Amino acid sequence: MIGPGTVFISLFIAIFGIAYLYFSTRNKERLALIEKGADASIFVRGKREKAAPIWKILILNLALLLMGIGLGIIVAGILSDALNIREQIAFPGSIFLLAGTALFVGFKLTKNLDKEDN
């Protein structure tokens, strides 16, 4: 039987293997680019234009998500009372639908923020 220690050791080995492959491949790729005469400034991330600050994006998406969940609860209450839809169907369905819609709107607004900043 597999014990919990075996699972954690396997998980650690998998994460270590992925990190090792990522960094070794990145190093080889950079060395190959330098050998071909590429400019070293492509490796510096601070020089490029950045998108909108991450805190603006997080706050926007979190606010829209919470508003979508709240609106979903209100719509579910209306559906269950006015149309006699079972609460077990109305609440999860409308909450997930409107929360997903709010996240989609947040995605579109984030794209607009990126366009305005550039």
Biopython code that builds the backbone (N, CA, C, O; Angstrom):
import numpy as np
from Bio.PDB.StructureBuilder import StructureBuilder

atoms = [
    (1, "MET", "N", (0.841, -1.175, 0.000)),
    (1, "MET", "CA", (0.000, 0.000, 0.000)),
    (1, "MET", "C", (0.896, 1.251, 0.000)),
    (1, "MET", "O", (1.962, 1.270, 0.616)),
    (2, "ILE", "N", (0.444, 2.267, -0.691)),
    (2, "ILE", "CA", (1.213, 3.510, -0.784)),
    (2, "ILE", "C", (0.855, 4.396, 0.407)),
    (2, "ILE", "O", (-0.317, 4.672, 0.666)),
    (3, "GLY", "N", (1.877, 4.831, 1.117)),
    (3, "GLY", "CA", (1.657, 5.682, 2.281)),
    (3, "GLY", "C", (1.699, 7.151, 1.903)),
    (3, "GLY", "O", (2.078, 7.497, 0.784)),
    (4, "PRO", "N", (1.307, 8.026, 2.840)),
    (4, "PRO", "CA", (1.313, 9.464, 2.551)),
    (4, "PRO", "C", (2.720, 10.004, 2.314)),
    (4, "PRO", "O", (2.895, 10.969, 1.570)),
    (5, "GLY", "N", (3.722, 9.390, 2.939)),
    (5, "GLY", "CA", (5.096, 9.842, 2.722)),
    (5, "GLY", "C", (5.541, 9.623, 1.293)),
    (5, "GLY", "O", (6.274, 10.442, 0.738)),
    (6, "THR", "N", (5.106, 8.531, 0.692)),
    (6, "THR", "CA", (5.460, 8.227, -0.692)),
    (6, "THR", "C", (4.848, 9.249, -1.644)),
    (6, "THR", "O", (5.473, 9.639, -2.630)),
    (7, "VAL", "N", (3.643, 9.676, -1.350)),
    (7, "VAL", "CA", (2.978, 10.672, -2.193)),
    (7, "VAL", "C", (3.734, 11.997, -2.135)),
    (7, "VAL", "O", (3.955, 12.626, -3.170)),
    (8, "PHE", "N", (4.132, 12.426, -0.942)),
    (8, "PHE", "CA", (4.846, 13.691, -0.815)),
    (8, "PHE", "C", (6.224, 13.624, -1.468)),
    (8, "PHE", "O", (6.663, 14.590, -2.091)),
    (9, "ILE", "N", (6.899, 12.501, -1.330)),
    (9, "ILE", "CA", (8.209, 12.348, -1.971)),
    (9, "ILE", "C", (8.050, 12.367, -3.488)),
    (9, "ILE", "O", (8.845, 13.002, -4.181)),
    (10, "SER", "N", (7.044, 11.686, -4.010)),
    (10, "SER", "CA", (6.804, 11.679, -5.452)),
    (10, "SER", "C", (6.457, 13.067, -5.955)),
    (10, "SER", "O", (6.923, 13.478, -7.018)),
    (11, "LEU", "N", (5.643, 13.793, -5.200)),
    (11, "LEU", "CA", (5.277, 15.157, -5.576)),
    (11, "LEU", "C", (6.507, 16.063, -5.589)),
    (11, "LEU", "O", (6.671, 16.870, -6.503)),
    (12, "PHE", "N", (7.368, 15.935, -4.585)),
    (12, "PHE", "CA", (8.586, 16.728, -4.524)),
    (12, "PHE", "C", (9.494, 16.419, -5.709)),
    (12, "PHE", "O", (10.045, 17.333, -6.322)),
    (13, "ILE", "N", (9.653, 15.141, -6.036)),
    (13, "ILE", "CA", (10.500, 14.752, -7.167)),
    (13, "ILE", "C", (9.938, 15.306, -8.476)),
    (13, "ILE", "O", (10.697, 15.777, -9.323)),
    (14, "ALA", "N", (8.640, 15.254, -8.644)),
    (14, "ALA", "CA", (8.022, 15.775, -9.866)),
    (14, "ALA", "C", (8.230, 17.278, -9.989)),
    (14, "ALA", "O", (8.573, 17.766, -11.066)),
    (15, "ILE", "N", (8.026, 18.022, -8.898)),
    (15, "ILE", "CA", (8.218, 19.475, -8.930)),
    (15, "ILE", "C", (9.678, 19.814, -9.175)),
    (15, "ILE", "O", (9.983, 20.716, -9.956)),
    (16, "PHE", "N", (10.576, 19.108, -8.522)),
    (16, "PHE", "CA", (12.004, 19.345, -8.734)),
    (16, "PHE", "C", (12.398, 19.051, -10.179)),
    (16, "PHE", "O", (13.165, 19.805, -10.778)),
    (17, "GLY", "N", (11.878, 17.956, -10.742)),
    (17, "GLY", "CA", (12.194, 17.604, -12.124)),
    (17, "GLY", "C", (11.712, 18.650, -13.112)),
    (17, "GLY", "O", (12.428, 18.990, -14.053)),
    (18, "ILE", "N", (10.512, 19.160, -12.911)),
    (18, "ILE", "CA", (9.972, 20.195, -13.798)),
    (18, "ILE", "C", (10.803, 21.469, -13.688)),
    (18, "ILE", "O", (11.132, 22.077, -14.706)),
    (19, "ALA", "N", (11.145, 21.880, -12.474)),
    (19, "ALA", "CA", (11.955, 23.088, -12.287)),
    (19, "ALA", "C", (13.340, 22.906, -12.913)),
    (19, "ALA", "O", (13.853, 23.821, -13.557)),
    (20, "TYR", "N", (13.944, 21.733, -12.727)),
    (20, "TYR", "CA", (15.261, 21.481, -13.296)),
    (20, "TYR", "C", (15.221, 21.560, -14.821)),
    (20, "TYR", "O", (16.085, 22.190, -15.431)),
    (21, "LEU", "N", (14.220, 20.923, -15.441)),
    (21, "LEU", "CA", (14.104, 20.981, -16.892)),
    (21, "LEU", "C", (13.868, 22.399, -17.388)),
    (21, "LEU", "O", (14.421, 22.792, -18.415)),
    (22, "TYR", "N", (13.058, 23.168, -16.679)),
    (22, "TYR", "CA", (12.769, 24.545, -17.076)),
    (22, "TYR", "C", (14.045, 25.380, -17.066)),
    (22, "TYR", "O", (14.356, 26.052, -18.050)),
    (23, "PHE", "N", (14.789, 25.340, -15.953)),
    (23, "PHE", "CA", (15.962, 26.191, -15.845)),
    (23, "PHE", "C", (17.101, 25.728, -16.737)),
    (23, "PHE", "O", (17.818, 26.561, -17.290)),
    (24, "SER", "N", (17.287, 24.432, -16.892)),
    (24, "SER", "CA", (18.367, 23.965, -17.758)),
    (24, "SER", "C", (18.059, 24.270, -19.221)),
    (24, "SER", "O", (18.962, 24.634, -19.974)),
    (25, "THR", "N", (16.808, 24.131, -19.633)),
    (25, "THR", "CA", (16.426, 24.452, -21.011)),
    (25, "THR", "C", (16.559, 25.944, -21.265)),
    (25, "THR", "O", (17.028, 26.353, -22.327)),
    (26, "ARG", "N", (16.154, 26.753, -20.309)),
    (26, "ARG", "CA", (16.263, 28.206, -20.464)),
    (26, "ARG", "C", (17.719, 28.617, -20.591)),
    (26, "ARG", "O", (18.057, 29.485, -21.396)),
    (27, "ASN", "N", (18.588, 27.991, -19.791)),
    (27, "ASN", "CA", (20.005, 28.311, -19.840)),
    (27, "ASN", "C", (20.593, 27.938, -21.198)),
    (27, "ASN", "O", (21.342, 28.719, -21.784)),
    (28, "LYS", "N", (20.261, 26.752, -21.700)),
    (28, "LYS", "CA", (20.771, 26.317, -23.004)),
    (28, "LYS", "C", (20.272, 27.226, -24.120)),
    (28, "LYS", "O", (21.017, 27.544, -25.048)),
    (29, "GLU", "N", (19.014, 27.644, -24.031)),
    (29, "GLU", "CA", (18.453, 28.529, -25.046)),
    (29, "GLU", "C", (19.166, 29.876, -25.046)),
    (29, "GLU", "O", (19.476, 30.415, -26.108)),
    (30, "ARG", "N", (19.420, 30.408, -23.884)),
    (30, "ARG", "CA", (20.120, 31.695, -23.791)),
    (30, "ARG", "C", (21.545, 31.594, -24.315)),
    (30, "ARG", "O", (22.020, 32.490, -25.012)),
    (31, "LEU", "N", (22.229, 30.497, -23.977)),
    (31, "LEU", "CA", (23.588, 30.318, -24.483)),
    (31, "LEU", "C", (23.599, 30.218, -26.004)),
    (31, "LEU", "O", (24.493, 30.759, -26.654)),
    (32, "ALA", "N", (22.618, 29.535, -26.572)),
    (32, "ALA", "CA", (22.543, 29.427, -28.024)),
    (32, "ALA", "C", (22.287, 30.786, -28.667)),
    (32, "ALA", "O", (22.867, 31.093, -29.708)),
    (33, "LEU", "N", (21.432, 31.600, -28.065)),
    (33, "LEU", "CA", (21.168, 32.928, -28.611)),
    (33, "LEU", "C", (22.398, 33.825, -28.520)),
    (33, "LEU", "O", (22.674, 34.604, -29.433)),
    (34, "ILE", "N", (23.129, 33.714, -27.421)),
    (34, "ILE", "CA", (24.334, 34.525, -27.259)),
    (34, "ILE", "C", (25.394, 34.088, -28.262)),
    (34, "ILE", "O", (26.109, 34.930, -28.806)),
    (35, "GLU", "N", (25.507, 32.787, -28.515)),
    (35, "GLU", "CA", (26.478, 32.298, -29.500)),
    (35, "GLU", "C", (26.157, 32.789, -30.896)),
    (35, "GLU", "O", (27.063, 33.000, -31.703)),
    (36, "LYS", "N", (24.871, 32.974, -31.195)),
    (36, "LYS", "CA", (24.480, 33.467, -32.515)),
    (36, "LYS", "C", (24.619, 34.980, -32.616)),
    (36, "LYS", "O", (24.432, 35.543, -33.694)),
    (37, "GLY", "N", (24.939, 35.639, -31.528)),
    (37, "GLY", "CA", (25.164, 37.085, -31.558)),
    (37, "GLY", "C", (23.955, 37.917, -31.190)),
    (37, "GLY", "O", (23.910, 39.103, -31.517)),
    (38, "ALA", "N", (22.984, 37.341, -30.528)),
    (38, "ALA", "CA", (21.810, 38.104, -30.114)),
    (38, "ALA", "C", (22.193, 39.072, -28.999)),
    (38, "ALA", "O", (23.115, 38.814, -28.225)),
    (39, "ASP", "N", (21.479, 40.180, -28.929)),
    (39, "ASP", "CA", (21.733, 41.191, -27.913)),
    (39, "ASP", "C", (21.277, 40.674, -26.548)),
    (39, "ASP", "O", (20.210, 40.071, -26.437)),
    (40, "ALA", "N", (22.070, 40.906, -25.528)),
    (40, "ALA", "CA", (21.747, 40.413, -24.185)),
    (40, "ALA", "C", (20.602, 41.187, -23.545)),
    (40, "ALA", "O", (20.092, 40.770, -22.506)),
    (41, "SER", "N", (20.185, 42.300, -24.135)),
    (41, "SER", "CA", (19.114, 43.095, -23.531)),
    (41, "SER", "C", (17.754, 42.400, -23.635)),
    (41, "SER", "O", (16.803, 42.814, -22.972)),
    (42, "ILE", "N", (17.647, 41.355, -24.454)),
    (42, "ILE", "CA", (16.356, 40.656, -24.545)),
    (42, "ILE", "C", (16.065, 39.854, -23.285)),
    (42, "ILE", "O", (14.930, 39.425, -23.074)),
    (43, "PHE", "N", (17.087, 39.643, -22.436)),
    (43, "PHE", "CA", (16.889, 38.891, -21.207)),
    (43, "PHE", "C", (16.489, 39.774, -20.037)),
    (43, "PHE", "O", (16.126, 39.262, -18.978)),
    (44, "VAL", "N", (16.548, 41.080, -20.204)),
    (44, "VAL", "CA", (16.209, 42.006, -19.128)),
    (44, "VAL", "C", (14.733, 42.331, -19.232)),
    (44, "VAL", "O", (14.280, 42.863, -20.246)),
    (45, "ARG", "N", (13.981, 42.014, -18.192)),
    (45, "ARG", "CA", (12.534, 42.236, -18.219)),
    (45, "ARG", "C", (12.147, 43.650, -17.805)),
    (45, "ARG", "O", (11.082, 44.126, -18.199)),
    (46, "GLY", "N", (12.955, 44.317, -17.045)),
    (46, "GLY", "CA", (12.588, 45.622, -16.520)),
    (46, "GLY", "C", (12.566, 46.716, -17.560)),
    (46, "GLY", "O", (11.954, 47.758, -17.324)),
    (47, "LYS", "N", (13.195, 46.531, -18.679)),
    (47, "LYS", "CA", (13.297, 47.567, -19.696)),
    (47, "LYS", "C", (12.064, 47.651, -20.575)),
    (47, "LYS", "O", (11.812, 48.691, -21.183)),
    (48, "ARG", "N", (11.287, 46.570, -20.655)),
    (48, "ARG", "CA", (10.125, 46.557, -21.537)),
    (48, "ARG", "C", (8.976, 47.336, -20.925)),
    (48, "ARG", "O", (8.921, 47.575, -19.718)),
    (49, "GLU", "N", (8.054, 47.726, -21.809)),
    (49, "GLU", "CA", (6.829, 48.368, -21.342)),
    (49, "GLU", "C", (5.980, 47.345, -20.617)),
    (49, "GLU", "O", (5.787, 46.231, -21.104)),
    (50, "LYS", "N", (5.482, 47.714, -19.477)),
    (50, "LYS", "CA", (4.646, 46.793, -18.703)),
    (50, "LYS", "C", (3.181, 47.074, -18.978)),
    (50, "LYS", "O", (2.802, 48.162, -19.411)),
    (51, "ALA", "N", (2.378, 46.072, -18.716)),
    (51, "ALA", "CA", (0.933, 46.228, -18.823)),
    (51, "ALA", "C", (0.442, 46.964, -17.578)),
    (51, "ALA", "O", (1.243, 47.469, -16.792)),
    (52, "ALA", "N", (-0.856, 47.020, -17.407)),
    (52, "ALA", "CA", (-1.430, 47.667, -16.231)),
    (52, "ALA", "C", (-0.903, 46.983, -14.973)),
    (52, "ALA", "O", (-0.670, 45.774, -14.976)),
    (53, "PRO", "N", (-0.715, 47.746, -13.901)),
    (53, "PRO", "CA", (-0.223, 47.124, -12.663)),
    (53, "PRO", "C", (-1.125, 45.982, -12.221)),
    (53, "PRO", "O", (-2.345, 46.027, -12.382)),
    (54, "ILE", "N", (-0.496, 44.967, -11.664)),
    (54, "ILE", "CA", (-1.224, 43.743, -11.314)),
    (54, "ILE", "C", (-2.295, 44.003, -10.258)),
    (54, "ILE", "O", (-3.319, 43.321, -10.241)),
    (55, "TRP", "N", (-2.072, 44.980, -9.377)),
    (55, "TRP", "CA", (-3.066, 45.227, -8.332)),
    (55, "TRP", "C", (-4.350, 45.780, -8.923)),
    (55, "TRP", "O", (-5.433, 45.498, -8.409)),
    (56, "LYS", "N", (-4.257, 46.564, -9.996)),
    (56, "LYS", "CA", (-5.470, 47.073, -10.636)),
    (56, "LYS", "C", (-6.278, 45.932, -11.241)),
    (56, "LYS", "O", (-7.504, 45.897, -11.132)),
    (57, "ILE", "N", (-5.585, 45.012, -11.872)),
    (57, "ILE", "CA", (-6.261, 43.885, -12.512)),
    (57, "ILE", "C", (-6.909, 42.983, -11.469)),
    (57, "ILE", "O", (-8.040, 42.533, -11.650)),
    (58, "LEU", "N", (-6.188, 42.717, -10.369)),
    (58, "LEU", "CA", (-6.737, 41.867, -9.313)),
    (58, "LEU", "C", (-7.960, 42.490, -8.655)),
    (58, "LEU", "O", (-8.964, 41.814, -8.429)),
    (59, "ILE", "N", (-7.875, 43.771, -8.353)),
    (59, "ILE", "CA", (-9.009, 44.442, -7.703)),
    (59, "ILE", "C", (-10.214, 44.489, -8.633)),
    (59, "ILE", "O", (-11.346, 44.265, -8.204)),
    (60, "LEU", "N", (-9.966, 44.784, -9.912)),
    (60, "LEU", "CA", (-11.065, 44.828, -10.880)),
    (60, "LEU", "C", (-11.744, 43.468, -10.989)),
    (60, "LEU", "O", (-12.970, 43.378, -10.915)),
    (61, "ASN", "N", (-10.962, 42.416, -11.164)),
    (61, "ASN", "CA", (-11.556, 41.081, -11.328)),
    (61, "ASN", "C", (-12.207, 40.584, -10.040)),
    (61, "ASN", "O", (-13.257, 39.945, -10.097)),
    (62, "LEU", "N", (-11.613, 40.861, -8.887)),
    (62, "LEU", "CA", (-12.213, 40.447, -7.622)),
    (62, "LEU", "C", (-13.527, 41.180, -7.382)),
    (62, "LEU", "O", (-14.505, 40.572, -6.947)),
    (63, "ALA", "N", (-13.555, 42.481, -7.663)),
    (63, "ALA", "CA", (-14.786, 43.250, -7.471)),
    (63, "ALA", "C", (-15.890, 42.740, -8.392)),
    (63, "ALA", "O", (-17.034, 42.577, -7.966)),
    (64, "LEU", "N", (-15.547, 42.490, -9.649)),
    (64, "LEU", "CA", (-16.558, 41.987, -10.579)),
    (64, "LEU", "C", (-17.024, 40.587, -10.200)),
    (64, "LEU", "O", (-18.205, 40.268, -10.337)),
    (65, "LEU", "N", (-16.108, 39.753, -9.725)),
    (65, "LEU", "CA", (-16.493, 38.407, -9.298)),
    (65, "LEU", "C", (-17.468, 38.464, -8.130)),
    (65, "LEU", "O", (-18.481, 37.765, -8.132)),
    (66, "LEU", "N", (-17.171, 39.286, -7.138)),
    (66, "LEU", "CA", (-18.064, 39.389, -5.979)),
    (66, "LEU", "C", (-19.417, 39.981, -6.370)),
    (66, "LEU", "O", (-20.451, 39.561, -5.849)),
    (67, "MET", "N", (-19.416, 40.953, -7.285)),
    (67, "MET", "CA", (-20.689, 41.499, -7.749)),
    (67, "MET", "C", (-21.475, 40.446, -8.526)),
    (67, "MET", "O", (-22.699, 40.374, -8.410)),
    (68, "GLY", "N", (-20.780, 39.631, -9.316)),
    (68, "GLY", "CA", (-21.457, 38.562, -10.050)),
    (68, "GLY", "C", (-22.060, 37.529, -9.117)),
    (68, "GLY", "O", (-23.171, 37.054, -9.353)),
    (69, "ILE", "N", (-21.340, 37.174, -8.057)),
    (69, "ILE", "CA", (-21.872, 36.213, -7.084)),
    (69, "ILE", "C", (-23.087, 36.800, -6.372)),
    (69, "ILE", "O", (-24.093, 36.115, -6.190)),
    (70, "GLY", "N", (-22.995, 38.061, -5.971)),
    (70, "GLY", "CA", (-24.132, 38.713, -5.314)),
    (70, "GLY", "C", (-25.347, 38.792, -6.218)),
    (70, "GLY", "O", (-26.470, 38.517, -5.794)),
    (71, "LEU", "N", (-25.115, 39.167, -7.463)),
    (71, "LEU", "CA", (-26.214, 39.232, -8.427)),
    (71, "LEU", "C", (-26.789, 37.847, -8.688)),
    (71, "LEU", "O", (-27.995, 37.700, -8.886)),
    (72, "GLY", "N", (-25.929, 36.832, -8.690)),
    (72, "GLY", "CA", (-26.385, 35.463, -8.874)),
    (72, "GLY", "C", (-27.295, 35.013, -7.746)),
    (72, "GLY", "O", (-28.286, 34.323, -7.983)),
    (73, "ILE", "N", (-26.966, 35.399, -6.517)),
    (73, "ILE", "CA", (-27.815, 35.053, -5.370)),
    (73, "ILE", "C", (-29.168, 35.740, -5.471)),
    (73, "ILE", "O", (-30.201, 35.136, -5.183)),
    (74, "ILE", "N", (-29.158, 37.003, -5.880)),
    (74, "ILE", "CA", (-30.426, 37.737, -6.032)),
    (74, "ILE", "C", (-31.280, 37.113, -7.125)),
    (74, "ILE", "O", (-32.477, 36.897, -6.934)),
    (75, "VAL", "N", (-30.669, 36.821, -8.271)),
    (75, "VAL", "CA", (-31.410, 36.215, -9.381)),
    (75, "VAL", "C", (-31.937, 34.835, -8.987)),
    (75, "VAL", "O", (-33.054, 34.475, -9.355)),
    (76, "ALA", "N", (-31.150, 34.064, -8.246)),
    (76, "ALA", "CA", (-31.598, 32.743, -7.807)),
    (76, "ALA", "C", (-32.795, 32.857, -6.873)),
    (76, "ALA", "O", (-33.729, 32.060, -6.962)),
    (77, "GLY", "N", (-32.775, 33.835, -5.982)),
    (77, "GLY", "CA", (-33.921, 34.045, -5.099)),
    (77, "GLY", "C", (-35.174, 34.392, -5.873)),
    (77, "GLY", "O", (-36.263, 33.908, -5.566)),
    (78, "ILE", "N", (-35.013, 35.240, -6.885)),
    (78, "ILE", "CA", (-36.163, 35.606, -7.715)),
    (78, "ILE", "C", (-36.662, 34.397, -8.499)),
    (78, "ILE", "O", (-37.868, 34.170, -8.598)),
    (79, "LEU", "N", (-35.733, 33.622, -9.055)),
    (79, "LEU", "CA", (-36.136, 32.433, -9.812)),
    (79, "LEU", "C", (-36.865, 31.420, -8.940)),
    (79, "LEU", "O", (-37.870, 30.841, -9.353)),
    (80, "SER", "N", (-36.354, 31.213, -7.734)),
    (80, "SER", "CA", (-36.977, 30.201, -6.873)),
    (80, "SER", "C", (-38.329, 30.664, -6.337)),
    (80, "SER", "O", (-39.227, 29.840, -6.157)),
    (81, "ASP", "N", (-38.496, 31.960, -6.080)),
    (81, "ASP", "CA", (-39.771, 32.451, -5.551)),
    (81, "ASP", "C", (-40.809, 32.688, -6.648)),
    (81, "ASP", "O", (-41.950, 32.238, -6.542)),
    (82, "ALA", "N", (-40.406, 33.394, -7.696)),
    (82, "ALA", "CA", (-41.383, 33.796, -8.706)),
    (82, "ALA", "C", (-41.723, 32.670, -9.681)),
    (82, "ALA", "O", (-42.880, 32.517, -10.074)),
    (83, "LEU", "N", (-40.722, 31.887, -10.069)),
    (83, "LEU", "CA", (-40.963, 30.864, -11.080)),
    (83, "LEU", "C", (-41.027, 29.454, -10.512)),
    (83, "LEU", "O", (-41.145, 28.480, -11.256)),
    (84, "ASN", "N", (-40.947, 29.351, -9.193)),
    (84, "ASN", "CA", (-41.012, 28.065, -8.495)),
    (84, "ASN", "C", (-39.976, 27.061, -8.986)),
    (84, "ASN", "O", (-40.262, 25.868, -9.093)),
    (85, "ILE", "N", (-38.780, 27.543, -9.283)),
    (85, "ILE", "CA", (-37.676, 26.653, -9.629)),
    (85, "ILE", "C", (-37.040, 26.193, -8.325)),
    (85, "ILE", "O", (-36.885, 26.978, -7.390)),
    (86, "ARG", "N", (-36.672, 24.915, -8.266)),
    (86, "ARG", "CA", (-36.085, 24.391, -7.039)),
    (86, "ARG", "C", (-34.814, 25.152, -6.678)),
    (86, "ARG", "O", (-34.015, 25.498, -7.549)),
    (87, "GLU", "N", (-34.637, 25.405, -5.386)),
    (87, "GLU", "CA", (-33.473, 26.163, -4.925)),
    (87, "GLU", "C", (-32.169, 25.428, -5.213)),
    (87, "GLU", "O", (-31.144, 26.067, -5.450)),
    (88, "GLN", "N", (-32.191, 24.093, -5.198)),
    (88, "GLN", "CA", (-30.983, 23.310, -5.461)),
    (88, "GLN", "C", (-30.494, 23.503, -6.890)),
    (88, "GLN", "O", (-29.318, 23.283, -7.177)),
    (89, "ILE", "N", (-31.371, 23.906, -7.773)),
    (89, "ILE", "CA", (-30.993, 24.167, -9.161)),
    (89, "ILE", "C", (-30.737, 25.651, -9.380)),
    (89, "ILE", "O", (-29.773, 26.022, -10.049)),
    (90, "ALA", "N", (-31.586, 26.497, -8.826)),
    (90, "ALA", "CA", (-31.515, 27.930, -9.097)),
    (90, "ALA", "C", (-30.253, 28.564, -8.530)),
    (90, "ALA", "O", (-29.600, 29.345, -9.222)),
    (91, "PHE", "N", (-29.897, 28.251, -7.305)),
    (91, "PHE", "CA", (-28.764, 28.927, -6.679)),
    (91, "PHE", "C", (-27.421, 28.597, -7.321)),
    (91, "PHE", "O", (-26.720, 29.520, -7.736)),
    (92, "PRO", "N", (-27.030, 27.331, -7.423)),
    (92, "PRO", "CA", (-25.719, 27.082, -8.047)),
    (92, "PRO", "C", (-25.667, 27.519, -9.512)),
    (92, "PRO", "O", (-24.659, 28.056, -9.971)),
    (93, "GLY", "N", (-26.755, 27.286, -10.235)),
    (93, "GLY", "CA", (-26.760, 27.639, -11.653)),
    (93, "GLY", "C", (-26.588, 29.122, -11.890)),
    (93, "GLY", "O", (-25.755, 29.531, -12.699)),
    (94, "SER", "N", (-27.363, 29.927, -11.197)),
    (94, "SER", "CA", (-27.281, 31.375, -11.436)),
    (94, "SER", "C", (-26.007, 31.968, -10.846)),
    (94, "SER", "O", (-25.456, 32.917, -11.405)),
    (95, "ILE", "N", (-25.533, 31.431, -9.735)),
    (95, "ILE", "CA", (-24.289, 31.956, -9.151)),
    (95, "ILE", "C", (-23.118, 31.690, -10.096)),
    (95, "ILE", "O", (-22.335, 32.596, -10.384)),
    (96, "PHE", "N", (-22.996, 30.449, -10.581)),
    (96, "PHE", "CA", (-21.883, 30.136, -11.475)),
    (96, "PHE", "C", (-22.006, 30.877, -12.800)),
    (96, "PHE", "O", (-21.005, 31.353, -13.337)),
    (97, "LEU", "N", (-23.220, 30.978, -13.334)),
    (97, "LEU", "CA", (-23.417, 31.673, -14.601)),
    (97, "LEU", "C", (-23.032, 33.150, -14.492)),
    (97, "LEU", "O", (-22.305, 33.667, -15.340)),
    (98, "LEU", "N", (-23.510, 33.814, -13.469)),
    (98, "LEU", "CA", (-23.237, 35.240, -13.355)),
    (98, "LEU", "C", (-21.809, 35.522, -12.864)),
    (98, "LEU", "O", (-21.240, 36.556, -13.214)),
    (99, "ALA", "N", (-21.226, 34.632, -12.067)),
    (99, "ALA", "CA", (-19.828, 34.808, -11.677)),
    (99, "ALA", "C", (-18.923, 34.634, -12.896)),
    (99, "ALA", "O", (-17.964, 35.387, -13.063)),
    (100, "GLY", "N", (-19.216, 33.659, -13.742)),
    (100, "GLY", "CA", (-18.441, 33.478, -14.963)),
    (100, "GLY", "C", (-18.599, 34.649, -15.911)),
    (100, "GLY", "O", (-17.633, 35.075, -16.544)),
    (101, "THR", "N", (-19.810, 35.170, -16.012)),
    (101, "THR", "CA", (-20.037, 36.343, -16.850)),
    (101, "THR", "C", (-19.251, 37.543, -16.326)),
    (101, "THR", "O", (-18.689, 38.312, -17.106)),
    (102, "ALA", "N", (-19.217, 37.698, -15.017)),
    (102, "ALA", "CA", (-18.469, 38.808, -14.425)),
    (102, "ALA", "C", (-16.971, 38.663, -14.689)),
    (102, "ALA", "O", (-16.299, 39.657, -14.965)),
    (103, "LEU", "N", (-16.443, 37.455, -14.611)),
    (103, "LEU", "CA", (-15.027, 37.242, -14.912)),
    (103, "LEU", "C", (-14.730, 37.501, -16.384)),
    (103, "LEU", "O", (-13.663, 38.016, -16.718)),
    (104, "PHE", "N", (-15.653, 37.153, -17.259)),
    (104, "PHE", "CA", (-15.469, 37.449, -18.681)),
    (104, "PHE", "C", (-15.459, 38.946, -18.929)),
    (104, "PHE", "O", (-14.644, 39.441, -19.707)),
    (105, "VAL", "N", (-16.357, 39.673, -18.277)),
    (105, "VAL", "CA", (-16.368, 41.134, -18.388)),
    (105, "VAL", "C", (-15.064, 41.710, -17.844)),
    (105, "VAL", "O", (-14.510, 42.648, -18.418)),
    (106, "GLY", "N", (-14.572, 41.150, -16.734)),
    (106, "GLY", "CA", (-13.297, 41.597, -16.185)),
    (106, "GLY", "C", (-12.154, 41.354, -17.143)),
    (106, "GLY", "O", (-11.245, 42.179, -17.242)),
    (107, "PHE", "N", (-12.181, 40.235, -17.854)),
    (107, "PHE", "CA", (-11.160, 39.956, -18.862)),
    (107, "PHE", "C", (-11.185, 41.002, -19.963)),
    (107, "PHE", "O", (-10.140, 41.512, -20.368)),
    (108, "LYS", "N", (-12.379, 41.321, -20.445)),
    (108, "LYS", "CA", (-12.504, 42.330, -21.505)),
    (108, "LYS", "C", (-12.050, 43.710, -21.008)),
    (108, "LYS", "O", (-11.378, 44.438, -21.739)),
    (109, "LEU", "N", (-12.412, 44.069, -19.781)),
    (109, "LEU", "CA", (-11.988, 45.362, -19.242)),
    (109, "LEU", "C", (-10.484, 45.405, -19.019)),
    (109, "LEU", "O", (-9.866, 46.458, -19.180)),
    (110, "THR", "N", (-9.889, 44.282, -18.653)),
    (110, "THR", "CA", (-8.435, 44.226, -18.477)),
    (110, "THR", "C", (-7.738, 44.431, -19.812)),
    (110, "THR", "O", (-6.713, 45.111, -19.877)),
    (111, "LYS", "N", (-8.279, 43.854, -20.875)),
    (111, "LYS", "CA", (-7.708, 44.081, -22.196)),
    (111, "LYS", "C", (-7.794, 45.561, -22.566)),
    (111, "LYS", "O", (-6.867, 46.099, -23.171)),
    (112, "ASN", "N", (-8.892, 46.224, -22.211)),
    (112, "ASN", "CA", (-9.023, 47.648, -22.477)),
    (112, "ASN", "C", (-8.007, 48.460, -21.658)),
    (112, "ASN", "O", (-7.452, 49.438, -22.159)),
    (113, "LEU", "N", (-7.762, 48.059, -20.408)),
    (113, "LEU", "CA", (-6.751, 48.744, -19.598)),
    (113, "LEU", "C", (-5.372, 48.619, -20.215)),
    (113, "LEU", "O", (-4.598, 49.576, -20.210)),
    (114, "ASP", "N", (-5.061, 47.448, -20.746)),
    (114, "ASP", "CA", (-3.759, 47.239, -21.385)),
    (114, "ASP", "C", (-3.611, 48.105, -22.617)),
    (114, "ASP", "O", (-2.535, 48.647, -22.869)),
    (115, "LYS", "N", (-4.688, 48.245, -23.398)),
    (115, "LYS", "CA", (-4.640, 49.082, -24.601)),
    (115, "LYS", "C", (-4.453, 50.545, -24.229)),
    (115, "LYS", "O", (-3.711, 51.261, -24.902)),
    (116, "GLU", "N", (-5.115, 51.002, -23.165)),
    (116, "GLU", "CA", (-4.994, 52.392, -22.742)),
    (116, "GLU", "C", (-3.608, 52.710, -22.215)),
    (116, "GLU", "O", (-3.103, 53.810, -22.439)),
    (117, "ASP", "N", (-2.980, 51.765, -21.517)),
    (117, "ASP", "CA", (-1.656, 51.998, -20.958)),
    (117, "ASP", "C", (-0.578, 52.018, -22.031)),
    (117, "ASP", "O", (0.441, 52.689, -21.866)),
    (118, "ASN", "N", (-0.784, 51.290, -23.130)),
    (118, "ASN", "CA", (0.238, 51.234, -24.192)),
    (118, "ASN", "C", (0.011, 52.299, -25.191)),
    (118, "ASN", "O", (0.766, 52.411, -26.157)),
]
sb = StructureBuilder()
sb.init_structure("model")
sb.init_model(0)
sb.init_chain("A")
sb.init_seg("    ")
for serial, (resi, resn, name, xyz) in enumerate(atoms, 1):
    if name == "N":
        sb.init_residue(resn, " ", resi, " ")
    sb.init_atom(name, np.array(xyz, "f"), 0.0, 1.0, " ", f" {name:<3s}", serial, name[0])
structure = sb.get_structure()
